[in-house]
Amino acid sequence: MIEYIFGLALSLVGLRLIRGPTFADRMISADTIANILVLFIVYYSVMSNPAYIDIAIVIMLLSFLGTIAVARFVVK
Amino acid sequence: MIDFITQVLLYIGGIFAVIGAIGMLRFPDFYTRCHASTMISVGGVTLALFALVISQAFALSVHTWKMLLIIGLLMLVSPTNTHALANAAYKVGIKPEKLVEEKK
């Protein structure tokens, strides 16, 4: 049940990612989607196999790197 | 008891996430959407991860500490992202929708 609630939140944020007027709206939507994805992977790893939890750390750090890179690249 | 606390925290986190997502759709400009995004990340996802940590708390293994590491990194990373993006948007020139100007 809880994954449907977070899935509803993810789809609403995805709608903002599709029709966001500026680049900053799209980047902050992608960041939020990555955070919800981290929660999904941790939930799945708790339910099935705990070894999958490293994927969540890698996805979160890559999302951080991408957002900081875009924010630095746009200003120059 | 542990199951009950886990379910309650998970549903509170889900309510936070849905309210933040509705705000993400309906807020007028970028600087207010930052607020909704922080509500999803810190309010919803961190609370749900904390519920999962509580559900695994008595099996103290490496994975519980990894979940705590994820919570710490997420509370460090998410405000940094929002700050950097708001700084970049202000320097590029995105204006707020309803600008409050000072009268002289």
Backbone of each chain as nested JSON, in Angstrom:
{
  "chains": [
    {"id": "A", "residues": [
      {"number": 1, "name": "MET", "atoms": {"N": [0.826, -1.208, 0.0], "CA": [0.0, 0.0, 0.0], "C": [0.859, 1.255, 0.0]}},
      {"number": 2, "name": "ILE", "atoms": {"N": [1.953, 1.237, 0.766], "CA": [2.746, 2.466, 0.897], "C": [3.46, 2.799, -0.406]}},
      {"number": 3, "name": "GLU", "atoms": {"N": [3.782, 1.756, -1.207], "CA": [4.46, 2.058, -2.461], "C": [3.519, 2.711, -3.461]}},
      {"number": 4, "name": "TYR", "atoms": {"N": [2.181, 2.467, -3.326], "CA": [1.256, 3.162, -4.216], "C": [1.154, 4.643, -3.85]}},
      {"number": 5, "name": "ILE", "atoms": {"N": [1.234, 4.938, -2.53], "CA": [1.159, 6.348, -2.11], "C": [2.382, 7.11, -2.618]}},
      {"number": 6, "name": "PHE", "atoms": {"N": [3.574, 6.512, -2.408], "CA": [4.77, 7.193, -2.909], "C": [4.815, 7.194, -4.432]}},
      {"number": 7, "name": "GLY", "atoms": {"N": [4.197, 6.186, -5.072], "CA": [4.113, 6.196, -6.529], "C": [3.246, 7.313, -7.053]}},
      {"number": 8, "name": "LEU", "atoms": {"N": [2.172, 7.625, -6.316], "CA": [1.329, 8.767, -6.69], "C": [2.129, 10.071, -6.594]}},
      {"number": 9, "name": "ALA", "atoms": {"N": [2.894, 10.21, -5.507], "CA": [3.739, 11.406, -5.363], "C": [4.753, 11.48, -6.49]}},
      {"number": 10, "name": "LEU", "atoms": {"N": [5.339, 10.323, -6.851], "CA": [6.356, 10.302, -7.916], "C": [5.754, 10.68, -9.256]}},
      {"number": 11, "name": "SER", "atoms": {"N": [4.505, 10.232, -9.53], "CA": [3.912, 10.568, -10.827], "C": [3.546, 12.051, -10.901]}},
      {"number": 12, "name": "LEU", "atoms": {"N": [3.116, 12.637, -9.766], "CA": [2.803, 14.072, -9.777], "C": [4.075, 14.893, -10.003]}},
      {"number": 13, "name": "VAL", "atoms": {"N": [5.181, 14.488, -9.354], "CA": [6.445, 15.194, -9.57], "C": [6.937, 14.999, -11.005]}},
      {"number": 14, "name": "GLY", "atoms": {"N": [6.672, 13.804, -11.577], "CA": [7.03, 13.567, -12.966], "C": [6.254, 14.446, -13.932]}},
      {"number": 15, "name": "LEU", "atoms": {"N": [4.99, 14.752, -13.573], "CA": [4.202, 15.693, -14.39], "C": [4.841, 17.072, -14.369]}},
      {"number": 16, "name": "ARG", "atoms": {"N": [5.328, 17.488, -13.204], "CA": [6.035, 18.783, -13.132], "C": [7.334, 18.728, -13.925]}},
      {"number": 17, "name": "LEU", "atoms": {"N": [7.993, 17.566, -13.95], "CA": [9.225, 17.446, -14.743], "C": [8.93, 17.583, -16.225]}},
      {"number": 18, "name": "ILE", "atoms": {"N": [7.773, 17.082, -16.673], "CA": [7.449, 17.171, -18.097], "C": [7.142, 18.616, -18.483]}},
      {"number": 19, "name": "ARG", "atoms": {"N": [6.307, 19.326, -17.687], "CA": [5.847, 20.628, -18.137], "C": [6.465, 21.796, -17.389]}},
      {"number": 20, "name": "GLY", "atoms": {"N": [7.587, 21.582, -16.686], "CA": [8.208, 22.688, -15.972], "C": [8.702, 23.75, -16.928]}},
      {"number": 21, "name": "PRO", "atoms": {"N": [8.427, 25.028, -16.656], "CA": [8.791, 26.055, -17.637], "C": [10.296, 26.307, -17.741]}},
      {"number": 22, "name": "THR", "atoms": {"N": [11.012, 26.256, -16.652], "CA": [12.441, 26.588, -16.705], "C": [13.283, 25.341, -16.44]}},
      {"number": 23, "name": "PHE", "atoms": {"N": [14.599, 25.502, -16.581], "CA": [15.488, 24.361, -16.332], "C": [15.525, 24.0, -14.858]}},
      {"number": 24, "name": "ALA", "atoms": {"N": [15.363, 24.991, -13.979], "CA": [15.501, 24.739, -12.545], "C": [14.351, 23.876, -12.029]}},
      {"number": 25, "name": "ASP", "atoms": {"N": [13.148, 24.072, -12.603], "CA": [12.029, 23.214, -12.219], "C": [12.301, 21.764, -12.59]}},
      {"number": 26, "name": "ARG", "atoms": {"N": [12.853, 21.559, -13.79], "CA": [13.124, 20.188, -14.221], "C": [14.213, 19.55, -13.37]}},
      {"number": 27, "name": "MET", "atoms": {"N": [15.243, 20.342, -13.03], "CA": [16.331, 19.738, -12.244], "C": [15.883, 19.404, -10.84]}},
      {"number": 28, "name": "ILE", "atoms": {"N": [15.059, 20.271, -10.244], "CA": [14.645, 19.969, -8.865], "C": [13.623, 18.83, -8.86]}},
      {"number": 29, "name": "SER", "atoms": {"N": [12.86, 18.666, -9.967], "CA": [11.975, 17.513, -10.056], "C": [12.767, 16.22, -10.196]}},
      {"number": 30, "name": "ALA", "atoms": {"N": [13.847, 16.269, -10.989], "CA": [14.67, 15.066, -11.153], "C": [15.343, 14.679, -9.833]}},
      {"number": 31, "name": "ASP", "atoms": {"N": [15.746, 15.68, -9.059], "CA": [16.357, 15.424, -7.761], "C": [15.361, 14.771, -6.8]}},
      {"number": 32, "name": "THR", "atoms": {"N": [14.133, 15.272, -6.812], "CA": [13.108, 14.708, -5.933], "C": [12.744, 13.286, -6.346]}},
      {"number": 33, "name": "ILE", "atoms": {"N": [12.689, 13.036, -7.678], "CA": [12.401, 11.69, -8.161], "C": [13.507, 10.721, -7.751]}},
      {"number": 34, "name": "ALA", "atoms": {"N": [14.768, 11.191, -7.786], "CA": [15.877, 10.341, -7.343], "C": [15.764, 10.013, -5.864]}},
      {"number": 35, "name": "ASN", "atoms": {"N": [15.304, 10.98, -5.062], "CA": [15.152, 10.707, -3.63], "C": [14.058, 9.664, -3.376]}},
      {"number": 36, "name": "ILE", "atoms": {"N": [12.929, 9.778, -4.108], "CA": [11.858, 8.797, -3.917], "C": [12.311, 7.415, -4.4]}},
      {"number": 37, "name": "LEU", "atoms": {"N": [13.144, 7.407, -5.458], "CA": [13.685, 6.144, -5.98], "C": [14.6, 5.476, -4.963]}},
      {"number": 38, "name": "VAL", "atoms": {"N": [15.373, 6.296, -4.221], "CA": [16.213, 5.771, -3.143], "C": [15.345, 5.072, -2.091]}},
      {"number": 39, "name": "LEU", "atoms": {"N": [14.222, 5.69, -1.765], "CA": [13.306, 5.071, -0.793], "C": [12.758, 3.75, -1.326]}},
      {"number": 40, "name": "PHE", "atoms": {"N": [12.403, 3.705, -2.627], "CA": [11.879, 2.468, -3.194], "C": [12.917, 1.352, -3.133]}},
      {"number": 41, "name": "ILE", "atoms": {"N": [14.176, 1.691, -3.451], "CA": [15.202, 0.646, -3.477], "C": [15.478, 0.129, -2.066]}},
      {"number": 42, "name": "VAL", "atoms": {"N": [15.485, 1.043, -1.072], "CA": [15.709, 0.605, 0.308], "C": [14.55, -0.275, 0.785]}},
      {"number": 43, "name": "TYR", "atoms": {"N": [13.319, 0.105, 0.41], "CA": [12.139, -0.688, 0.791], "C": [12.203, -2.082, 0.169]}},
      {"number": 44, "name": "TYR", "atoms": {"N": [12.579, -2.143, -1.107], "CA": [12.686, -3.442, -1.776], "C": [13.792, -4.286, -1.16]}},
      {"number": 45, "name": "SER", "atoms": {"N": [14.918, -3.632, -0.793], "CA": [16.024, -4.39, -0.221], "C": [15.676, -4.891, 1.185]}},
      {"number": 46, "name": "VAL", "atoms": {"N": [14.883, -4.132, 1.944], "CA": [14.437, -4.624, 3.248], "C": [13.493, -5.805, 3.072]}},
      {"number": 47, "name": "MET", "atoms": {"N": [12.619, -5.729, 2.04], "CA": [11.652, -6.794, 1.856], "C": [12.294, -8.065, 1.311]}},
      {"number": 48, "name": "SER", "atoms": {"N": [13.255, -7.933, 0.358], "CA": [13.761, -9.16, -0.262], "C": [15.194, -9.492, 0.131]}},
      {"number": 49, "name": "ASN", "atoms": {"N": [16.158, -8.7, -0.359], "CA": [17.571, -9.063, -0.208], "C": [18.334, -7.83, 0.261]}},
      {"number": 50, "name": "PRO", "atoms": {"N": [18.934, -7.841, 1.443], "CA": [19.555, -6.61, 1.972], "C": [20.809, -6.174, 1.232]}},
      {"number": 51, "name": "ALA", "atoms": {"N": [21.299, -6.964, 0.284], "CA": [22.533, -6.588, -0.397], "C": [22.3, -5.485, -1.421]}},
      {"number": 52, "name": "TYR", "atoms": {"N": [21.005, -5.207, -1.766], "CA": [20.73, -4.193, -2.785], "C": [20.852, -2.771, -2.269]}},
      {"number": 53, "name": "ILE", "atoms": {"N": [21.196, -2.595, -0.985], "CA": [21.099, -1.269, -0.383], "C": [22.246, -0.351, -0.848]}},
      {"number": 54, "name": "ASP", "atoms": {"N": [23.305, -0.948, -1.412], "CA": [24.409, -0.119, -1.913], "C": [24.003, 0.675, -3.151]}},
      {"number": 55, "name": "ILE", "atoms": {"N": [23.044, 0.112, -3.921], "CA": [22.588, 0.79, -5.134], "C": [21.953, 2.127, -4.78]}},
      {"number": 56, "name": "ALA", "atoms": {"N": [21.258, 2.163, -3.63], "CA": [20.599, 3.402, -3.198], "C": [21.628, 4.494, -2.905]}},
      {"number": 57, "name": "ILE", "atoms": {"N": [22.734, 4.122, -2.243], "CA": [23.779, 5.11, -1.933], "C": [24.384, 5.663, -3.221]}},
      {"number": 58, "name": "VAL", "atoms": {"N": [24.641, 4.758, -4.188], "CA": [25.259, 5.187, -5.447], "C": [24.326, 6.118, -6.224]}},
      {"number": 59, "name": "ILE", "atoms": {"N": [23.01, 5.783, -6.263], "CA": [22.049, 6.621, -6.994], "C": [21.937, 8.0, -6.358]}},
      {"number": 60, "name": "MET", "atoms": {"N": [21.942, 8.048, -5.019], "CA": [21.815, 9.34, -4.346], "C": [23.029, 10.222, -4.606]}},
      {"number": 61, "name": "LEU", "atoms": {"N": [24.24, 9.628, -4.543], "CA": [25.437, 10.446, -4.759], "C": [25.555, 10.885, -6.212]}},
      {"number": 62, "name": "LEU", "atoms": {"N": [25.126, 10.038, -7.169], "CA": [25.176, 10.452, -8.581], "C": [24.184, 11.573, -8.866]}},
      {"number": 63, "name": "SER", "atoms": {"N": [23.013, 11.511, -8.231], "CA": [22.028, 12.586, -8.406], "C": [22.555, 13.904, -7.858]}},
      {"number": 64, "name": "PHE", "atoms": {"N": [23.24, 13.836, -6.699], "CA": [23.853, 15.03, -6.111], "C": [24.894, 15.634, -7.052]}},
      {"number": 65, "name": "LEU", "atoms": {"N": [25.736, 14.746, -7.612], "CA": [26.788, 15.218, -8.521], "C": [26.2, 15.871, -9.766]}},
      {"number": 66, "name": "GLY", "atoms": {"N": [25.137, 15.257, -10.327], "CA": [24.527, 15.811, -11.53], "C": [23.888, 17.161, -11.295]}},
      {"number": 67, "name": "THR", "atoms": {"N": [23.187, 17.292, -10.156], "CA": [22.517, 18.565, -9.88], "C": [23.527, 19.681, -9.648]}},
      {"number": 68, "name": "ILE", "atoms": {"N": [24.598, 19.38, -8.904], "CA": [25.62, 20.403, -8.656], "C": [26.318, 20.779, -9.955]}},
      {"number": 69, "name": "ALA", "atoms": {"N": [26.547, 19.794, -10.836], "CA": [27.205, 20.08, -12.115], "C": [26.343, 20.995, -12.977]}},
      {"number": 70, "name": "VAL", "atoms": {"N": [25.021, 20.719, -13.039], "CA": [24.13, 21.585, -13.834], "C": [24.078, 22.988, -13.241]}},
      {"number": 71, "name": "ALA", "atoms": {"N": [23.996, 23.084, -11.911], "CA": [23.902, 24.397, -11.282], "C": [25.178, 25.205, -11.473]}},
      {"number": 72, "name": "ARG", "atoms": {"N": [26.329, 24.537, -11.553], "CA": [27.571, 25.267, -11.805], "C": [27.731, 25.616, -13.271]}},
      {"number": 73, "name": "PHE", "atoms": {"N": [27.216, 24.735, -14.155], "CA": [27.46, 24.917, -15.583], "C": [26.586, 26.012, -16.17]}},
      {"number": 74, "name": "VAL", "atoms": {"N": [25.383, 26.184, -15.623], "CA": [24.436, 27.135, -16.197], "C": [24.874, 28.566, -15.925]}},
      {"number": 75, "name": "VAL", "atoms": {"N": [25.486, 28.809, -14.759], "CA": [25.819, 30.178, -14.364], "C": [26.909, 30.758, -15.256]}},
      {"number": 76, "name": "LYS", "atoms": {"N": [27.919, 29.955, -15.6], "CA": [29.028, 30.474, -16.381], "C": [28.584, 30.873, -17.792]}}
    ]},
    {"id": "B", "residues": [
      {"number": 1, "name": "MET", "atoms": {"N": [4.122, -4.376, 18.176], "CA": [4.374, -2.978, 18.551], "C": [5.313, -2.297, 17.552]}},
      {"number": 2, "name": "ILE", "atoms": {"N": [6.398, -3.014, 17.235], "CA": [7.348, -2.47, 16.258], "C": [6.678, -2.328, 14.892]}},
      {"number": 3, "name": "ASP", "atoms": {"N": [5.853, -3.33, 14.537], "CA": [5.134, -3.267, 13.26], "C": [4.175, -2.083, 13.215]}},
      {"number": 4, "name": "PHE", "atoms": {"N": [3.509, -1.841, 14.35], "CA": [2.554, -0.733, 14.403], "C": [3.258, 0.61, 14.229]}},
      {"number": 5, "name": "ILE", "atoms": {"N": [4.387, 0.801, 14.94], "CA": [5.122, 2.068, 14.823], "C": [5.643, 2.242, 13.393]}},
      {"number": 6, "name": "THR", "atoms": {"N": [6.12, 1.137, 12.803], "CA": [6.618, 1.214, 11.425], "C": [5.524, 1.618, 10.445]}},
      {"number": 7, "name": "GLN", "atoms": {"N": [4.349, 1.003, 10.587], "CA": [3.254, 1.346, 9.669], "C": [2.818, 2.795, 9.835]}},
      {"number": 8, "name": "VAL", "atoms": {"N": [2.723, 3.259, 11.102], "CA": [2.284, 4.638, 11.332], "C": [3.273, 5.628, 10.739]}},
      {"number": 9, "name": "LEU", "atoms": {"N": [4.586, 5.382, 10.943], "CA": [5.584, 6.314, 10.397], "C": [5.6, 6.284, 8.881]}},
      {"number": 10, "name": "LEU", "atoms": {"N": [5.406, 5.083, 8.289], "CA": [5.37, 4.99, 6.827], "C": [4.195, 5.775, 6.254]}},
      {"number": 11, "name": "TYR", "atoms": {"N": [3.004, 5.661, 6.903], "CA": [1.857, 6.38, 6.351], "C": [1.968, 7.878, 6.563]}},
      {"number": 12, "name": "ILE", "atoms": {"N": [2.569, 8.312, 7.701], "CA": [2.773, 9.76, 7.877], "C": [3.722, 10.295, 6.804]}},
      {"number": 13, "name": "GLY", "atoms": {"N": [4.771, 9.507, 6.506], "CA": [5.687, 9.909, 5.438], "C": [4.995, 9.959, 4.09]}},
      {"number": 14, "name": "GLY", "atoms": {"N": [4.093, 9.006, 3.821], "CA": [3.359, 9.016, 2.558], "C": [2.448, 10.225, 2.44]}},
      {"number": 15, "name": "ILE", "atoms": {"N": [1.817, 10.609, 3.561], "CA": [0.955, 11.805, 3.532], "C": [1.79, 13.05, 3.255]}},
      {"number": 16, "name": "PHE", "atoms": {"N": [2.968, 13.135, 3.906], "CA": [3.87, 14.264, 3.627], "C": [4.251, 14.313, 2.148]}},
      {"number": 17, "name": "ALA", "atoms": {"N": [4.566, 13.136, 1.567], "CA": [5.01, 13.107, 0.171], "C": [3.9, 13.517, -0.779]}},
      {"number": 18, "name": "VAL", "atoms": {"N": [2.662, 13.058, -0.51], "CA": [1.566, 13.407, -1.415], "C": [1.237, 14.898, -1.322]}},
      {"number": 19, "name": "ILE", "atoms": {"N": [1.253, 15.449, -0.084], "CA": [0.986, 16.883, 0.059], "C": [2.081, 17.699, -0.638]}},
      {"number": 20, "name": "GLY", "atoms": {"N": [3.333, 17.268, -0.487], "CA": [4.43, 17.966, -1.171], "C": [4.315, 17.874, -2.676]}},
      {"number": 21, "name": "ALA", "atoms": {"N": [3.838, 16.724, -3.196], "CA": [3.716, 16.581, -4.648], "C": [2.592, 17.459, -5.194]}},
      {"number": 22, "name": "ILE", "atoms": {"N": [1.487, 17.577, -4.431], "CA": [0.412, 18.48, -4.862], "C": [0.91, 19.925, -4.875]}},
      {"number": 23, "name": "GLY", "atoms": {"N": [1.71, 20.279, -3.849], "CA": [2.301, 21.612, -3.841], "C": [3.274, 21.819, -4.98]}},
      {"number": 24, "name": "MET", "atoms": {"N": [3.983, 20.746, -5.364], "CA": [4.915, 20.82, -6.492], "C": [4.162, 21.155, -7.777]}},
      {"number": 25, "name": "LEU", "atoms": {"N": [2.916, 20.667, -7.913], "CA": [2.145, 20.981, -9.116], "C": [1.514, 22.365, -9.052]}},
      {"number": 26, "name": "ARG", "atoms": {"N": [1.085, 22.81, -7.87], "CA": [0.213, 23.972, -7.829], "C": [0.884, 25.267, -7.412]}},
      {"number": 27, "name": "PHE", "atoms": {"N": [2.128, 25.22, -6.937], "CA": [2.79, 26.461, -6.562], "C": [3.154, 27.278, -7.796]}},
      {"number": 28, "name": "PRO", "atoms": {"N": [3.147, 28.607, -7.693], "CA": [3.228, 29.413, -8.921], "C": [4.615, 29.503, -9.545]}},
      {"number": 29, "name": "ASP", "atoms": {"N": [5.678, 29.593, -8.769], "CA": [6.982, 29.794, -9.405], "C": [8.029, 28.873, -8.784]}},
      {"number": 30, "name": "PHE", "atoms": {"N": [9.275, 29.017, -9.25], "CA": [10.317, 28.065, -8.865], "C": [10.681, 28.153, -7.394]}},
      {"number": 31, "name": "TYR", "atoms": {"N": [10.726, 29.351, -6.857], "CA": [11.243, 29.514, -5.493], "C": [10.285, 28.96, -4.453]}},
      {"number": 32, "name": "THR", "atoms": {"N": [8.993, 28.887, -4.78], "CA": [8.081, 28.229, -3.856], "C": [8.06, 26.72, -4.071]}},
      {"number": 33, "name": "ARG", "atoms": {"N": [8.404, 26.283, -5.292], "CA": [8.477, 24.834, -5.512], "C": [9.658, 24.205, -4.792]}},
      {"number": 34, "name": "CYS", "atoms": {"N": [10.69, 25.009, -4.507], "CA": [11.796, 24.516, -3.673], "C": [11.278, 24.045, -2.32]}},
      {"number": 35, "name": "HIS", "atoms": {"N": [10.334, 24.788, -1.77], "CA": [9.739, 24.438, -0.485], "C": [9.03, 23.088, -0.552]}},
      {"number": 36, "name": "ALA", "atoms": {"N": [8.249, 22.871, -1.632], "CA": [7.521, 21.598, -1.772], "C": [8.482, 20.432, -1.969]}},
      {"number": 37, "name": "SER", "atoms": {"N": [9.559, 20.669, -2.735], "CA": [10.546, 19.608, -2.961], "C": [11.235, 19.203, -1.667]}},
      {"number": 38, "name": "THR", "atoms": {"N": [11.565, 20.2, -0.825], "CA": [12.182, 19.883, 0.461], "C": [11.222, 19.124, 1.356]}},
      {"number": 39, "name": "MET", "atoms": {"N": [9.916, 19.424, 1.22], "CA": [8.926, 18.709, 2.025], "C": [8.861, 17.238, 1.627]}},
      {"number": 40, "name": "ILE", "atoms": {"N": [8.963, 16.939, 0.319], "CA": [8.978, 15.538, -0.091], "C": [10.247, 14.85, 0.403]}},
      {"number": 41, "name": "SER", "atoms": {"N": [11.413, 15.497, 0.179], "CA": [12.679, 14.819, 0.465], "C": [12.881, 14.614, 1.959]}},
      {"number": 42, "name": "VAL", "atoms": {"N": [12.767, 15.696, 2.734], "CA": [13.092, 15.594, 4.15], "C": [11.909, 15.081, 4.951]}},
      {"number": 43, "name": "GLY", "atoms": {"N": [10.692, 15.57, 4.634], "CA": [9.551, 15.136, 5.403], "C": [9.119, 13.717, 5.08]}},
      {"number": 44, "name": "GLY", "atoms": {"N": [8.96, 13.414, 3.781], "CA": [8.428, 12.121, 3.411], "C": [9.441, 11.007, 3.391]}},
      {"number": 45, "name": "VAL", "atoms": {"N": [10.513, 11.187, 2.588], "CA": [11.452, 10.086, 2.352], "C": [12.255, 9.775, 3.605]}},
      {"number": 46, "name": "THR", "atoms": {"N": [12.693, 10.829, 4.335], "CA": [13.49, 10.577, 5.527], "C": [12.669, 9.901, 6.618]}},
      {"number": 47, "name": "LEU", "atoms": {"N": [11.398, 10.289, 6.744], "CA": [10.546, 9.67, 7.757], "C": [10.288, 8.198, 7.425]}},
      {"number": 48, "name": "ALA", "atoms": {"N": [10.067, 7.901, 6.129], "CA": [9.832, 6.514, 5.738], "C": [11.089, 5.667, 5.909]}},
      {"number": 49, "name": "LEU", "atoms": {"N": [12.261, 6.249, 5.599], "CA": [13.519, 5.517, 5.815], "C": [13.738, 5.262, 7.302]}},
      {"number": 50, "name": "PHE", "atoms": {"N": [13.353, 6.24, 8.147], "CA": [13.495, 6.054, 9.58], "C": [12.571, 4.95, 10.074]}},
      {"number": 51, "name": "ALA", "atoms": {"N": [11.382, 4.835, 9.468], "CA": [10.479, 3.734, 9.811], "C": [11.09, 2.393, 9.434]}},
      {"number": 52, "name": "LEU", "atoms": {"N": [11.763, 2.346, 8.27], "CA": [12.4, 1.086, 7.87], "C": [13.558, 0.739, 8.801]}},
      {"number": 53, "name": "VAL", "atoms": {"N": [14.284, 1.767, 9.295], "CA": [15.362, 1.516, 10.259], "C": [14.785, 0.936, 11.544]}},
      {"number": 54, "name": "ILE", "atoms": {"N": [13.645, 1.482, 11.996], "CA": [13.025, 0.977, 13.224], "C": [12.567, -0.467, 13.042]}},
      {"number": 55, "name": "SER", "atoms": {"N": [12.072, -0.805, 11.827], "CA": [11.621, -2.172, 11.6], "C": [12.777, -3.165, 11.607]}},
      {"number": 56, "name": "GLN", "atoms": {"N": [14.004, -2.676, 11.348], "CA": [15.175, -3.564, 11.346], "C": [16.039, -3.372, 12.583]}},
      {"number": 57, "name": "ALA", "atoms": {"N": [15.533, -2.67, 13.615], "CA": [16.422, -2.189, 14.67], "C": [16.971, -3.317, 15.532]}},
      {"number": 58, "name": "PHE", "atoms": {"N": [16.236, -4.423, 15.691], "CA": [16.725, -5.46, 16.589], "C": [17.647, -6.449, 15.906]}},
      {"number": 59, "name": "ALA", "atoms": {"N": [17.675, -6.429, 14.58], "CA": [18.67, -7.225, 13.859], "C": [19.834, -6.299, 13.517]}},
      {"number": 60, "name": "LEU", "atoms": {"N": [20.63, -5.962, 14.514], "CA": [21.681, -4.963, 14.302], "C": [22.761, -5.522, 13.399]}},
      {"number": 61, "name": "SER", "atoms": {"N": [22.606, -5.267, 12.103], "CA": [23.598, -5.757, 11.152], "C": [24.213, -4.559, 10.436]}},
      {"number": 62, "name": "VAL", "atoms": {"N": [25.001, -4.83, 9.421], "CA": [25.644, -3.766, 8.653], "C": [24.601, -2.941, 7.901]}},
      {"number": 63, "name": "HIS", "atoms": {"N": [23.505, -3.599, 7.48], "CA": [22.529, -2.93, 6.635], "C": [21.772, -1.837, 7.388]}},
      {"number": 64, "name": "THR", "atoms": {"N": [21.566, -2.046, 8.695], "CA": [20.929, -0.992, 9.489], "C": [21.793, 0.257, 9.531]}},
      {"number": 65, "name": "TRP", "atoms": {"N": [23.095, 0.051, 9.71], "CA": [24.001, 1.209, 9.709], "C": [24.072, 1.852, 8.341]}},
      {"number": 66, "name": "LYS", "atoms": {"N": [23.934, 1.037, 7.29], "CA": [23.913, 1.632, 5.947], "C": [22.668, 2.475, 5.735]}},
      {"number": 67, "name": "MET", "atoms": {"N": [21.538, 2.021, 6.309], "CA": [20.327, 2.838, 6.202], "C": [20.479, 4.147, 6.962]}},
      {"number": 68, "name": "LEU", "atoms": {"N": [21.119, 4.095, 8.13], "CA": [21.367, 5.343, 8.867], "C": [22.304, 6.256, 8.092]}},
      {"number": 69, "name": "LEU", "atoms": {"N": [23.289, 5.656, 7.396], "CA": [24.187, 6.443, 6.545], "C": [23.416, 7.115, 5.414]}},
      {"number": 70, "name": "ILE", "atoms": {"N": [22.43, 6.393, 4.841], "CA": [21.613, 6.973, 3.77], "C": [20.806, 8.153, 4.3]}},
      {"number": 71, "name": "ILE", "atoms": {"N": [20.248, 8.01, 5.519], "CA": [19.472, 9.118, 6.098], "C": [20.365, 10.345, 6.307]}},
      {"number": 72, "name": "GLY", "atoms": {"N": [21.566, 10.127, 6.858], "CA": [22.479, 11.256, 7.098], "C": [22.905, 11.934, 5.813]}},
      {"number": 73, "name": "LEU", "atoms": {"N": [23.243, 11.116, 4.797], "CA": [23.654, 11.694, 3.514], "C": [22.511, 12.451, 2.862]}},
      {"number": 74, "name": "LEU", "atoms": {"N": [21.274, 11.933, 3.007], "CA": [20.136, 12.582, 2.346], "C": [19.813, 13.914, 3.008]}},
      {"number": 75, "name": "MET", "atoms": {"N": [19.942, 13.964, 4.337], "CA": [19.694, 15.244, 4.99], "C": [20.826, 16.226, 4.763]}},
      {"number": 76, "name": "LEU", "atoms": {"N": [22.0, 15.729, 4.322], "CA": [23.094, 16.632, 3.966], "C": [22.997, 17.088, 2.521]}},
      {"number": 77, "name": "VAL", "atoms": {"N": [22.541, 16.188, 1.629], "CA": [22.616, 16.422, 0.192], "C": [21.437, 17.24, -0.324]}},
      {"number": 78, "name": "SER", "atoms": {"N": [20.237, 16.979, 0.203], "CA": [19.034, 17.589, -0.369], "C": [18.969, 19.11, -0.183]}},
      {"number": 79, "name": "PRO", "atoms": {"N": [19.294, 19.69, 0.988], "CA": [19.327, 21.149, 1.07], "C": [20.452, 21.771, 0.254]}},
      {"number": 80, "name": "THR", "atoms": {"N": [21.568, 21.035, 0.09], "CA": [22.659, 21.556, -0.734], "C": [22.226, 21.69, -2.187]}},
      {"number": 81, "name": "ASN", "atoms": {"N": [21.511, 20.666, -2.687], "CA": [20.989, 20.719, -4.047], "C": [20.036, 21.894, -4.233]}},
      {"number": 82, "name": "THR", "atoms": {"N": [19.117, 22.056, -3.278], "CA": [18.129, 23.12, -3.413], "C": [18.795, 24.49, -3.366]}},
      {"number": 83, "name": "HIS", "atoms": {"N": [19.785, 24.643, -2.489], "CA": [20.488, 25.922, -2.39], "C": [21.249, 26.238, -3.671]}},
      {"number": 84, "name": "ALA", "atoms": {"N": [21.945, 25.232, -4.225], "CA": [22.72, 25.473, -5.44], "C": [21.812, 25.812, -6.616]}},
      {"number": 85, "name": "LEU", "atoms": {"N": [20.671, 25.113, -6.727], "CA": [19.762, 25.392, -7.837], "C": [19.097, 26.755, -7.693]}},
      {"number": 86, "name": "ALA", "atoms": {"N": [18.738, 27.143, -6.453], "CA": [18.124, 28.459, -6.273], "C": [19.123, 29.564, -6.56]}},
      {"number": 87, "name": "ASN", "atoms": {"N": [20.384, 29.349, -6.171], "CA": [21.436, 30.328, -6.47], "C": [21.636, 30.48, -7.972]}},
      {"number": 88, "name": "ALA", "atoms": {"N": [21.672, 29.343, -8.691], "CA": [21.859, 29.38, -10.14], "C": [20.674, 30.049, -10.827]}},
      {"number": 89, "name": "ALA", "atoms": {"N": [19.435, 29.753, -10.344], "CA": [18.249, 30.348, -10.968], "C": [18.21, 31.847, -10.732]}},
      {"number": 90, "name": "TYR", "atoms": {"N": [18.658, 32.287, -9.55], "CA": [18.682, 33.728, -9.281], "C": [19.719, 34.438, -10.143]}},
      {"number": 91, "name": "LYS", "atoms": {"N": [20.871, 33.766, -10.359], "CA": [21.921, 34.403, -11.168], "C": [21.551, 34.4, -12.64]}},
      {"number": 92, "name": "VAL", "atoms": {"N": [20.822, 33.365, -13.111], "CA": [20.41, 33.34, -14.517], "C": [19.346, 34.395, -14.774]}},
      {"number": 93, "name": "GLY", "atoms": {"N": [18.457, 34.619, -13.777], "CA": [17.496, 35.685, -13.942], "C": [16.053, 35.247, -13.917]}},
      {"number": 94, "name": "ILE", "atoms": {"N": [15.756, 34.131, -13.251], "CA": [14.364, 33.704, -13.111], "C": [13.726, 34.532, -12.009]}},
      {"number": 95, "name": "LYS", "atoms": {"N": [12.655, 35.212, -12.383], "CA": [11.984, 36.094, -11.424], "C": [10.889, 35.327, -10.668]}},
      {"number": 96, "name": "PRO", "atoms": {"N": [10.622, 35.702, -9.42], "CA": [9.441, 35.153, -8.736], "C": [8.165, 35.663, -9.375]}},
      {"number": 97, "name": "GLU", "atoms": {"N": [7.091, 34.87, -9.208], "CA": [5.83, 35.204, -9.891], "C": [5.203, 36.465, -9.323]}},
      {"number": 98, "name": "LYS", "atoms": {"N": [5.09, 36.501, -7.994], "CA": [4.52, 37.679, -7.359], "C": [5.638, 38.381, -6.61]}},
      {"number": 99, "name": "LEU", "atoms": {"N": [6.182, 39.375, -7.225], "CA": [7.359, 40.031, -6.67], "C": [6.912, 41.118, -5.705]}},
      {"number": 100, "name": "VAL", "atoms": {"N": [7.424, 41.07, -4.482], "CA": [7.111, 42.096, -3.498], "C": [8.196, 43.153, -3.563]}},
      {"number": 101, "name": "GLU", "atoms": {"N": [7.809, 44.352, -3.979], "CA": [8.799, 45.415, -4.112], "C": [8.686, 46.384, -2.943]}},
      {"number": 102, "name": "GLU", "atoms": {"N": [9.832, 46.882, -2.552], "CA": [9.834, 47.86, -1.461], "C": [9.45, 49.234, -1.999]}},
      {"number": 103, "name": "LYS", "atoms": {"N": [8.604, 49.912, -1.245], "CA": [8.223, 51.263, -1.641], "C": [9.178, 52.267, -1.004]}},
      {"number": 104, "name": "LYS", "atoms": {"N": [9.568, 53.239, -1.798], "CA": [10.515, 54.231, -1.29], "C": [9.823, 55.571, -1.113]}}
    ]}
  ]
}
